[in-house]
Amino acid sequence: MIGFIKILAQGRQLKPKNCGEGQSDAFNPGRNPECLTNLPGVSANTSNLQLGLSIVFGVAASIALVSLVIAALNYATAATDHEKIIRSRKNIIFSLIGLAIALSAEVMVLTVLDNI
C-alpha cells in the first residue's frame, strides 16, 4: 500500500506550466497565475450559470407540480371532510404560487443572462 502511495506521489509532482517571462494577465503583470498554483483554470461563463440555474428552477417547478397533483388528489378524495377540503385548497394555492415563482424566476434569469 505504501509503495502505491509513493508511485501516486511521484506521478503528481507539481511542474510549472508555460512560465515564460512574456506571459501575464490583467491581475499579475509579468506572471502567469497557472505558474504560481499549478491549478486548473475555471471556465465559468453565462452558459454554465444558465444551465445550473435552469436545473435548480426545473427541480423547484417539478416539486411544486408534484405537490399540486397530491393536493388535487386529496381534494378529490376529501368527500365531506371539511378540514381536509380546506387544507387541500391551501396546498393547491401554495403549490400554484410556488410553481409561478419557479417559472417566473426562470424567465427572469434567462432574460437577464441573454442580455449580458
C-alpha positions in Angstrom: 0.0 0.0 0.0 2.8 2.4 0.9 4.5 1.7 -2.4 1.3 2.5 -4.3 1.1 5.9 -2.5 4.7 6.6 -3.4 4.0 5.9 -7.1 1.0 8.2 -7.0 3.0 10.9 -5.2 5.8 10.7 -7.8 3.3 11.0 -10.7 1.6 14.0 -9.1 4.7 16.2 -8.8 4.0 19.9 -9.4 5.6 21.1 -12.6 5.4 24.7 -13.7 3.3 25.3 -16.9 4.4 27.7 -19.6 6.2 30.0 -17.2 7.8 32.3 -19.7 8.6 35.9 -19.0 6.3 37.2 -21.7 3.1 35.6 -20.2 1.0 37.7 -17.9 -2.6 38.5 -17.1 -4.5 41.6 -16.0 -4.0 40.9 -12.3 -0.4 39.8 -12.3 1.6 41.6 -15.0 4.7 39.6 -15.9 3.5 36.5 -14.1 1.2 33.7 -15.2 -1.2 32.6 -12.4 -1.0 29.0 -13.5 2.7 29.0 -12.8 2.0 30.1 -9.2 -0.5 27.5 -8.2 -0.5 24.8 -11.0 -4.3 24.5 -10.5 -6.6 24.1 -13.5 -8.3 27.2 -14.8 -12.0 27.7 -14.3 -14.1 28.3 -17.4 -17.1 30.0 -15.8 -19.4 31.7 -18.3 -23.0 32.6 -18.6 -24.0 29.4 -20.3 -22.7 27.4 -17.3 -24.6 29.7 -14.9 -27.7 29.5 -17.1 -27.6 25.7 -17.1 -27.1 25.4 -13.4 -30.0 27.8 -12.6 -32.2 26.1 -15.1 -31.7 22.8 -13.3 -32.4 24.4 -9.9 -35.6 26.1 -11.1 -36.7 23.0 -13.0 -36.3 20.9 -9.8 -38.3 23.6 -7.9 -41.0 23.6 -10.5 -41.2 19.8 -10.5 -41.6 19.7 -6.7 -44.4 22.3 -7.0 -46.1 20.3 -9.7 -45.9 17.1 -7.7 -47.2 18.9 -4.7 -50.1 20.3 -6.8 -51.1 16.8 -8.0 -51.0 15.4 -4.5 -53.1 18.3 -3.2 -55.6 17.9 -6.0 -55.9 14.2 -5.3 -56.5 15.0 -1.6 -59.2 17.5 -2.6 -60.9 15.0 -4.9 -61.0 12.3 -2.2 -62.0 14.6 0.7 -65.7 13.9 0.2 -67.4 15.6 3.2 -64.4 16.1 5.5 -64.3 20.0 5.6 -60.9 20.2 7.3 -59.3 18.1 4.6 -61.0 20.2 1.9 -59.7 23.5 3.4 -56.2 22.0 3.9 -56.2 20.7 0.3 -57.3 24.1 -1.1 -54.5 25.8 0.8 -52.0 23.3 -0.5 -53.3 23.8 -4.1 -52.9 27.6 -3.7 -49.4 27.3 -2.2 -48.4 24.8 -4.9 -49.6 27.2 -7.7 -47.7 30.1 -6.0 -44.5 28.0 -5.8 -44.9 27.0 -9.5 -45.4 30.6 -10.5 -42.4 31.7 -8.6 -40.2 29.0 -10.1 -41.3 29.7 -13.6 -41.1 33.5 -13.3 -37.6 33.2 -11.8 -36.5 31.0 -14.7 -37.9 33.6 -17.2 -36.2 36.5 -15.3 -32.8 34.7 -15.1 -32.9 33.7 -18.8 -33.8 37.3 -19.8 -31.0 38.8 -17.8 -28.4 36.3 -18.9 -29.4 36.7 -22.5 -28.9 40.4 -22.3 -25.4 40.2 -20.8 
